[in-house]
């Protein structure tokens, strides 16, 4: 119980440059008994790699001080979107042309595939797009089905307009 009380959970840091944007967080995802032991699995996320590493080190230190066996698996690498990205500019123009409205461009606090790809290909121009989800990772999670087709049509058109 003492260890659970000491572990960070929830928002660990807010963005200094984007008002209201959660930059770094930890989620105590699983707490389970395995025989005579308790297993605690946490999930750290951040858009800044140094903050992700700092939070992971803090969690490891708390576990070690409590006498726990601590293992850290590789988390989603941080990804900081480039709001001046040429690909984003092209995507916004195509979206506007296709749907008659400007797209809603926003950052979300999640583990994105762009972090994995960006780690493998540093400097690659990337954007992350997706269908509309409501209440993600909850019993009330809902996917807006028509938004899936809209994202697919947009992706196909964007790919047609990218020069190799």
N, C-alpha and C positions, 0 to 999 in steps of 0.2 A: 504494500500500500504506500509506503514511504517513497519508493521509487516512482510509482505512478504520479504521486503528488509533485515530485521534483522534475519530472520530464516536461519539456515544453510541449504545449498542445495548442493549436490554433494559429492565429496570426503572429508571426515572429518579427515582421518588419513591413513597413509601407514604403512605396516608391517616393523618393525625394523629388522626382521630376513630374510625376503624373498623379494629380490629386485623386485620392480615393482608391488607388490601385494597390492591391495586396502584392507585395514583391516576394515575400518569403513566408512559408508556413510549414507547420508540421501537423500531421494527423495520426493519432494513435489508432491505427487501423484495425488491429487484431490484438485481443488479449485472451489467451486460452491456456488451459491447464494441459500439460503433457506429463502424465504420471505425477511425480512429486515436484515438477517444475512448472513455472509459469512462463509462457512465451509471449513476448510483447513485440509486435511488428508496427513500425511507424513508417509513414510516407512523407518525405520532405519534398517541397517544391520551391523553386525560385526562378525568377527571370534573370538573376545575376549569379554567375557561377561561384564567385567568392563567398557570397552570402549563403549559398547552398552548402558549400564545404564547411563554413563556419558553424552553421546549425547542426550539421551531421557530427562535427567534432564535439560540440556541446552535448549532444545526446549520448555519444560514445563515452564522454567523461562522466556524465551522471550515472550511466550504467556501470561503468568501471568502479566508481566510488561506492556504489551499492553492492559490489561484489558479484555482479552479473557477468555471464559470458556474453560478449558483445560481438556481433557480426554485422558488417555493413555491406549490403549488396549495392551494385551500381544503380543509381537513380537516373531519372530522365535528366539529361544535361540541360542546363539553362539555355534559353533562347530569348534574345532581346530583339523584337521586331524593329525593322528599319522603316520609319514612317516616310523617309525620302526615297524609298526603293523604287527603281524604274518599273519593276514588275507590279508593284502595288499601284503605281500611277496608271499603267496600262490596264490593270484589272478594274480599277475604278471607272475608267473611261468606257470599257466594254460593258460593264454592269449598267452604267447609266444609259448607254445606247440600247441595250437589250430590254431593260425593265422600266425605263423612263424616270427613274429616281436614283439619287446617289446612294451608294451602298453605305451601310453602317459599319464603320471601321473602328474596332475597339480591341483592346488587349484583354485577355482573360487569364486568370490564374489557374493554369492546368499544366500537366505534363504533356507536351506536344511532340509529335513526330519531328517537327522542325528542329528541335534540340538534338535529336539523334542524328539526323541528316547533317545539320550544321557542324556537329563535332567531327563527322567523317569528311565533310567537304567545307572547310572554313572559307568564309567569304562568299559562299553561294547566295545569290539573291533568291529569297523565299518569301512566300506569304502562306498563311494558314487560313483555310476556308472551311465552312461546315454548315450542315443543316441546323435548323432551329430546334434546340432542346429546352425543355422546361424542367426544372427541379432535378438536375443531373445527380446521379449517385444517391438517389433516395427512393423510397418505395413509390413515390409519386412521379418518377421520371417519365417524361412523355416526349415523343419525337413528333414533330410536325411533318407529316408524310408529304404534303405538297412541296415543302421546302427541299426535300431530297432531290426531286426532279429539277427544281430551279437551280440548285447547286451543280447538278450534273450538266445541265445545259450551259451554264456559265463556264464550267471547267472545260468543256469541249470547245467552246468559242475562244476562250483564253489560249488554249493550246494551239488552236489554228492560227492565232495571231502572234505567236512567239517565233522569232527567227532562230534557227539552230546555229 
